Amino acid sequence: MTHVKTSVAIIGAGPAGLLLGRLLGLAGIDNIVLEQRTRTYVEERIRAGLLEHPTVEMLTLAGVDGQLRSNGQFDDGFELRFEGQRTWIATADLTGGHRTVLYPQQEVVKDLLRARDHSGDPIVFEALDVALHDLEGTQPRVTYRDPDGSEHVVTADFVAGCDGFHGVSRRCLPGDVRKEFQRDYPFGWLGILAEVPPSTRELIYAHHDDGFAMHSRRSATLSRLYLQVPPDCDAAAMPDDWIWAELHKRLGTDDDWVLAEGPIIQKSVTAMRSFVVEPLQHGRLFLAGDAAHIVPPTAAKGLNLAVSDISVLSEAFMEHYHGTGDHLLQAYTSTALRRIWRAQEFSRHMTALLHHVPGNEFEARLQKARLQNLVMSESTRAAFAELYVGLPFEGHPERFL
């Protein structure tokens, strides 16, 4: 059995855990990252990524923005479609020049892993049977074993649970204090990756009486498209011809715009869920990222919320280790939850705005009224754009870097 002592033990090598480790390392705070999966799995775990303006700023602060700025696709807005009409929502103009960036989440992870390789800060992959102990004491412990059965103990001042919705960290909150808020939606997203150049320069969000559709881009030769489907839909069973027919119908406009088709090389269905746990801390344990919250993918807030959490948590740890107090650590839950719930509300709003739920014609007409208001009212577009490109983060780790 090996024993390691560190300041912060970070559970999970996703964007939240890796970014926290990177910022702490830059501030001279030692930390270790423990990840259940292999490095290959972590690097190849495909996730879409629409980065908010403050997320890009935080990645720049961490010094991992080089590839993002070279390969990311910076957007000044998006196109909204309904009833055959196309409306350009100029989010950059409406927010003082703040832009979003299409950059896959797995590329953010690779950038952060390369930075950790360069710094030499420890990271353990295939850390199995992770368990947290003595969280209410001053020296919590994390135990795990290697694939060969060897056991290990990490003693730390704090534990950061960044191990996702199915991880062990959230379950360590005592049942008598843990509150979980969840909403499941009556539809999902069928996502496809097609070998065809994108038919648009910008993102397209389309409302249609047969369901939502979205057109995105992965590269100059790959397109990413989505369709609203029943939540129990079997992606593999959906015929390619049906998928393209639905995309043509739901994305169709009254002008000469044409959707290009190509071979579909990947299909998957994503469930739609909203989830928040409270509190985000217990004793020496602090939750961040998907361990703390899940949002539906409509507004692409998941990764951005994780980065927002880390901006708050990293600053709080830095305040502690610089000897200026623990006020920020004590206030972590209330500070982080302010942005979490605002992002949840916007994600729910955007989901309700664009997805069709049959059977309630009164609500369907109200939905179209909201869409028309977004198109016709500049003040409504401005408020929408502010939330779409991202509210400012409340954490300011740059004070210590």
C-alpha positions as CSV (number, residue, x, y, z in Angstrom):
1,M,0.0,0.0,0.0
2,T,1.3,3.4,-1.0
3,H,0.6,6.7,0.9
4,V,0.6,10.1,-0.7
5,K,0.0,13.5,0.9
6,T,-1.3,16.5,-1.1
7,S,-3.2,19.7,-0.6
8,V,-6.2,19.0,-2.9
9,A,-7.3,15.5,-4.1
10,I,-9.3,15.9,-7.3
11,I,-11.6,13.1,-8.3
12,G,-12.2,13.0,-12.0
13,A,-10.2,14.0,-15.1
14,G,-12.9,15.8,-17.0
15,P,-12.9,19.5,-17.8
16,A,-13.7,20.5,-14.3
17,G,-11.1,18.4,-12.5
18,L,-8.3,19.1,-15.0
19,L,-9.0,22.8,-15.0
20,L,-9.0,23.0,-11.3
21,G,-5.7,21.1,-11.1
22,R,-4.2,23.4,-13.7
23,L,-5.2,26.6,-11.9
24,L,-4.1,25.3,-8.5
25,G,-0.8,24.2,-10.0
26,L,-0.2,27.7,-11.5
27,A,-0.9,29.1,-8.0
28,G,1.7,26.8,-6.5
29,I,-0.9,24.5,-4.7
30,D,0.0,20.8,-5.0
31,N,-2.8,18.5,-6.1
32,I,-3.4,15.0,-7.6
33,V,-6.1,14.0,-10.1
34,L,-7.6,10.5,-9.8
35,E,-9.6,9.2,-12.8
36,Q,-11.4,5.9,-13.0
37,R,-11.1,5.5,-16.8
38,T,-8.1,5.1,-19.1
39,R,-6.4,8.1,-20.6
40,T,-7.5,7.0,-24.1
41,Y,-11.1,6.8,-23.0
42,V,-10.9,10.3,-21.4
43,E,-9.4,11.8,-24.6
44,E,-11.8,10.1,-27.0
45,R,-15.0,10.7,-25.0
46,I,-16.9,12.7,-27.7
47,R,-18.8,15.7,-26.5
48,A,-19.9,18.8,-28.3
49,G,-18.7,22.1,-27.1
50,L,-20.1,25.6,-27.5
51,L,-17.8,27.8,-25.3
52,E,-19.1,30.9,-23.7
53,H,-17.1,34.1,-23.7
54,P,-16.1,33.9,-20.0
55,T,-15.1,30.2,-20.5
56,V,-12.7,31.2,-23.2
57,E,-11.3,33.9,-20.8
58,M,-10.8,31.3,-18.1
59,L,-9.0,28.9,-20.5
60,T,-6.8,31.8,-21.5
61,L,-6.0,32.5,-17.9
62,A,-5.0,28.8,-17.6
63,G,-2.7,29.1,-20.6
64,V,-4.5,26.4,-22.6
65,D,-6.2,28.5,-25.3
66,G,-3.6,28.1,-28.1
67,Q,-5.4,25.3,-30.0
68,L,-8.7,26.7,-29.2
69,R,-7.8,30.0,-30.9
70,S,-6.3,28.3,-33.9
71,N,-8.9,25.6,-34.5
72,G,-12.1,26.9,-32.7
73,Q,-14.9,28.4,-34.8
74,F,-15.8,31.8,-33.5
75,D,-19.4,32.8,-33.9
76,D,-21.0,36.2,-33.9
77,G,-24.5,34.8,-33.6
78,F,-26.8,32.1,-34.7
79,E,-29.8,31.5,-37.0
80,L,-33.3,30.9,-35.7
81,R,-35.8,29.2,-37.9
82,F,-39.5,28.7,-37.6
83,E,-42.5,28.7,-39.9
84,G,-40.1,28.7,-42.9
85,Q,-38.5,32.0,-41.9
86,R,-34.8,32.7,-41.1
87,T,-33.7,35.2,-38.5
88,W,-30.2,36.1,-37.6
89,I,-29.6,36.7,-33.9
90,A,-26.5,38.8,-33.7
91,T,-25.3,37.9,-30.2
92,A,-21.9,39.6,-30.5
93,D,-23.5,42.9,-31.5
94,L,-26.0,42.6,-28.7
95,T,-23.3,41.9,-26.0
96,G,-20.5,44.3,-26.8
97,G,-18.6,42.0,-29.0
98,H,-18.7,38.8,-26.9
99,R,-18.5,35.7,-29.1
100,T,-19.1,32.0,-28.6
101,V,-16.7,29.3,-29.9
102,L,-17.5,25.9,-31.3
103,Y,-14.7,23.7,-29.9
104,P,-15.3,20.1,-28.9
105,Q,-15.1,19.3,-25.2
106,Q,-12.6,16.4,-25.8
107,E,-10.2,19.0,-27.4
108,V,-10.5,21.1,-24.2
109,V,-9.6,17.9,-22.2
110,K,-6.6,17.1,-24.5
111,D,-5.3,20.7,-24.1
112,L,-5.6,20.4,-20.3
113,L,-3.9,17.0,-20.3
114,R,-1.0,18.3,-22.3
115,A,-0.6,21.2,-19.9
116,R,-0.6,18.7,-17.0
117,D,2.0,16.6,-18.7
118,H,4.2,19.6,-19.2
119,S,3.8,20.7,-15.5
120,G,4.5,17.2,-14.2
121,D,1.6,17.4,-11.7
122,P,0.5,13.9,-10.8
123,I,-2.5,12.2,-12.4
124,V,-3.6,8.6,-12.0
125,F,-5.7,6.9,-14.6
126,E,-7.6,3.6,-13.9
127,A,-8.0,4.5,-10.2
128,L,-10.6,1.9,-9.3
129,D,-12.9,1.6,-6.3
130,V,-12.4,5.2,-5.2
131,A,-13.7,5.9,-1.8
132,L,-13.7,9.0,0.4
133,H,-13.1,8.9,4.1
134,D,-13.1,11.3,7.1
135,L,-14.6,14.2,5.1
136,E,-15.6,16.0,8.3
137,G,-12.1,15.9,9.8
138,T,-9.1,18.0,9.0
139,Q,-7.3,15.3,6.9
140,P,-9.7,13.5,4.6
141,R,-8.5,10.4,2.8
142,V,-9.1,9.0,-0.6
143,T,-8.5,5.3,-1.2
144,Y,-8.3,3.5,-4.5
145,R,-6.7,0.5,-6.1
146,D,-4.8,-0.2,-9.4
147,P,-6.0,-2.7,-12.0
148,D,-3.5,-5.2,-10.6
149,G,-5.1,-4.9,-7.1
150,S,-2.5,-2.7,-5.4
151,E,-4.1,-0.4,-2.8
152,H,-3.3,3.3,-2.4
153,V,-4.2,6.1,0.1
154,V,-4.2,9.8,-0.6
155,T,-4.3,12.1,2.4
156,A,-5.3,15.7,1.6
157,D,-6.5,18.9,3.1
158,F,-9.5,19.0,0.7
159,V,-11.3,16.8,-1.8
160,A,-12.8,18.2,-5.0
161,G,-15.5,15.9,-6.5
162,C,-15.4,16.4,-10.2
163,D,-16.3,12.9,-11.2
164,G,-19.6,13.4,-13.0
165,F,-23.3,12.5,-12.4
166,H,-22.5,8.8,-11.8
167,G,-19.4,9.4,-9.7
168,V,-18.9,8.5,-6.0
169,S,-18.4,12.1,-4.7
170,R,-22.0,13.3,-4.7
171,R,-23.2,10.2,-2.9
172,C,-20.9,11.1,0.0
173,L,-23.2,14.0,0.9
174,P,-25.2,12.8,3.9
175,G,-28.7,11.8,3.0
176,D,-30.2,14.1,5.7
177,V,-28.6,17.2,4.2
178,R,-28.5,16.3,0.5
179,K,-31.3,17.7,-1.7
180,E,-31.6,16.7,-5.3
181,F,-33.8,18.6,-7.9
182,Q,-34.5,16.8,-11.2
183,R,-36.6,17.2,-14.2
184,D,-36.7,14.7,-17.1
185,Y,-38.0,15.9,-20.4
186,P,-40.4,13.9,-22.6
187,F,-38.1,13.9,-25.6
188,G,-34.4,13.3,-26.5
189,W,-32.0,14.3,-29.2
190,L,-31.0,12.0,-32.1
191,G,-27.5,13.3,-33.0
192,I,-25.7,12.3,-36.2
193,L,-22.3,13.0,-37.6
194,A,-22.2,13.1,-41.4
195,E,-19.4,13.2,-43.9
196,V,-20.5,16.3,-45.7
197,P,-19.4,19.9,-45.6
198,P,-21.6,22.1,-43.4
199,S,-24.5,23.7,-45.2
200,T,-24.2,26.8,-43.0
201,R,-21.5,29.0,-41.5
202,E,-23.4,29.4,-38.3
203,L,-25.5,27.3,-35.9
204,I,-29.1,26.8,-36.9
205,Y,-31.8,26.2,-34.3
206,A,-35.1,25.3,-35.8
207,H,-38.6,25.0,-34.3
208,H,-41.0,22.9,-36.2
209,D,-44.4,21.4,-35.4
210,D,-42.9,17.9,-35.9
211,G,-40.0,18.7,-33.5
212,F,-36.8,20.6,-33.0
213,A,-33.8,20.4,-35.3
214,M,-30.3,21.8,-35.2
215,H,-27.5,22.1,-37.7
216,S,-23.9,22.5,-36.4
217,R,-20.5,21.9,-37.8
218,R,-17.6,19.7,-36.7
219,S,-15.0,20.6,-39.4
220,A,-14.8,21.7,-43.0
221,T,-15.8,18.2,-44.0
222,L,-18.0,17.0,-41.1
223,S,-21.5,18.2,-40.1
224,R,-23.2,17.6,-36.8
225,L,-27.1,17.6,-36.9
226,Y,-29.8,16.9,-34.3
227,L,-33.5,15.9,-34.3
228,Q,-36.0,15.9,-31.5
229,V,-37.1,12.3,-31.0
230,P,-38.9,10.2,-28.2
231,P,-36.5,9.6,-25.3
232,D,-36.6,5.9,-25.8
233,C,-35.6,6.1,-29.5
234,D,-33.1,3.5,-30.7
235,A,-30.6,5.4,-32.7
236,A,-29.3,2.4,-34.6
237,A,-32.8,1.6,-35.8
238,M,-33.5,5.0,-37.4
239,P,-33.1,4.7,-41.2
240,D,-30.8,7.2,-42.8
241,D,-33.4,8.2,-45.4
242,W,-35.9,9.0,-42.6
243,I,-33.3,11.1,-40.8
244,W,-32.5,13.2,-43.8
245,A,-36.1,13.6,-44.7
246,E,-36.9,14.9,-41.3
247,L,-33.9,17.3,-41.3
248,H,-34.9,18.7,-44.7
249,K,-38.5,19.2,-43.4
250,R,-37.6,20.7,-40.1
251,L,-34.7,22.9,-41.3
252,G,-36.5,23.9,-44.5
253,T,-37.1,27.6,-45.4
254,D,-39.2,29.5,-47.9
255,D,-36.1,30.6,-49.8
256,D,-33.5,28.7,-51.8
257,W,-31.4,27.3,-48.9
258,V,-30.4,23.7,-49.4
259,L,-29.3,21.1,-46.9
260,A,-26.4,19.0,-48.2
261,E,-26.5,15.3,-47.5
262,G,-23.7,12.8,-46.9
263,P,-22.9,9.4,-45.4
264,I,-23.9,9.2,-41.7
265,I,-21.0,7.8,-39.7
266,Q,-22.3,8.1,-36.2
267,K,-25.7,8.1,-34.5
268,S,-26.7,8.5,-30.8
269,V,-29.6,9.6,-28.7
270,T,-29.1,12.0,-25.8
271,A,-31.6,12.1,-22.9
272,M,-32.8,15.5,-21.7
273,R,-32.5,16.2,-18.0
274,S,-32.2,19.1,-15.6
275,F,-30.5,18.3,-12.3
276,V,-29.0,20.1,-9.3
277,V,-27.8,18.9,-6.0
278,E,-27.6,21.1,-2.9
279,P,-25.4,21.8,-1.0
280,L,-22.2,21.6,-3.1
281,Q,-20.0,21.0,-0.1
282,H,-19.8,18.9,3.1
283,G,-16.9,19.1,5.5
284,R,-13.8,19.1,3.3
285,L,-15.6,17.9,0.2
286,F,-16.6,20.3,-2.6
287,L,-18.6,19.3,-5.8
288,A,-18.1,20.8,-9.2
289,G,-19.2,20.2,-12.8
290,D,-21.6,17.3,-13.6
291,A,-21.2,15.9,-10.1
292,A,-23.2,19.0,-9.0
293,H,-25.6,19.6,-11.9
294,I,-26.8,18.5,-15.3
295,V,-28.5,20.7,-18.0
296,P,-30.3,19.8,-21.2
297,P,-28.0,20.3,-24.2
298,T,-30.1,22.9,-25.9
299,A,-28.2,25.9,-24.6
300,A,-24.8,24.1,-24.3
301,K,-24.3,25.2,-20.7
302,G,-22.9,22.0,-19.2
303,L,-19.1,22.5,-19.8
304,N,-19.5,26.3,-19.2
305,L,-21.1,25.7,-15.9
306,A,-18.3,23.4,-14.9
307,V,-15.8,26.1,-15.7
308,S,-17.9,28.6,-13.8
309,D,-17.8,26.3,-10.7
310,I,-14.0,26.0,-11.0
311,S,-13.5,29.8,-11.3
312,V,-15.2,30.0,-7.9
313,L,-13.7,27.0,-6.2
314,S,-10.1,27.6,-7.4
315,E,-10.2,31.2,-6.1
316,A,-11.5,29.9,-2.7
317,F,-8.7,27.4,-2.4
318,M,-6.2,30.1,-3.4
319,E,-7.5,32.4,-0.7
320,H,-7.1,29.6,1.8
321,Y,-3.5,28.7,0.9
322,H,-2.5,32.3,0.6
323,G,-3.5,32.8,4.3
324,T,-6.2,35.4,3.7
325,G,-9.1,33.4,5.1
326,D,-11.8,30.8,4.3
327,H,-14.7,33.1,3.5
328,L,-14.8,32.0,-0.1
329,L,-14.7,28.3,0.8
330,Q,-17.5,28.7,3.3
331,A,-19.6,30.6,0.7
332,Y,-18.8,28.3,-2.2
333,T,-22.3,26.7,-2.4
334,S,-24.2,29.9,-2.3
335,T,-21.9,31.6,-4.8
336,A,-21.8,28.8,-7.3
337,L,-25.5,28.1,-7.1
338,R,-26.4,31.6,-8.2
339,R,-25.0,31.0,-11.7
340,I,-26.1,27.4,-11.7
341,W,-29.8,28.2,-11.3
342,R,-29.7,31.1,-13.7
343,A,-28.1,28.7,-16.3
344,Q,-30.7,26.1,-15.5
345,E,-33.5,28.6,-16.0
346,F,-32.1,29.7,-19.4
347,S,-31.6,26.1,-20.5
348,R,-35.1,25.2,-19.6
349,H,-36.4,28.4,-21.3
350,M,-34.5,27.6,-24.5
351,T,-35.6,24.0,-24.5
352,A,-39.2,25.0,-24.0
353,L,-38.9,27.6,-26.7
354,L,-37.7,25.3,-29.4
355,H,-39.1,21.8,-28.7
356,H,-42.6,20.8,-29.7
357,V,-44.8,18.8,-27.3
358,P,-48.0,17.7,-29.0
359,G,-51.3,17.7,-27.3
360,N,-51.5,21.2,-25.9
361,E,-52.5,23.7,-28.7
362,F,-52.8,26.6,-26.2
363,E,-49.2,26.2,-25.2
364,A,-48.1,25.7,-28.8
365,R,-49.5,29.1,-29.7
366,L,-47.9,30.7,-26.7
367,Q,-44.6,29.1,-27.8
368,K,-44.9,30.7,-31.3
369,A,-45.7,34.0,-29.6
370,R,-42.4,33.8,-27.7
371,L,-40.5,33.0,-30.8
372,Q,-42.1,36.0,-32.6
373,N,-41.3,38.2,-29.7
374,L,-37.6,37.1,-29.9
375,V,-37.6,37.9,-33.6
376,M,-39.4,41.3,-33.3
377,S,-38.1,42.8,-30.1
378,E,-34.5,44.0,-29.8
379,S,-34.6,44.2,-26.0
380,T,-35.8,40.6,-25.9
381,R,-32.9,39.5,-28.2
382,A,-30.4,41.5,-26.1
383,A,-31.5,39.7,-22.9
384,F,-31.5,36.4,-24.6
385,A,-28.0,37.1,-26.1
386,E,-26.5,38.0,-22.7
387,L,-27.5,34.6,-21.3
388,Y,-26.5,32.8,-24.5
389,V,-22.9,34.1,-24.6
390,G,-22.5,33.7,-20.9
391,L,-22.9,35.7,-17.7
392,P,-19.7,36.8,-16.1
393,F,-18.1,34.3,-13.7
394,E,-18.2,35.2,-10.0
395,G,-14.8,33.6,-9.3
396,H,-11.7,35.6,-9.9
397,P,-8.6,33.3,-9.5
398,E,-6.6,35.8,-11.5
399,R,-6.2,37.7,-8.3
400,F,-3.7,35.1,-7.2
401,L,-2.0,34.3,-10.5
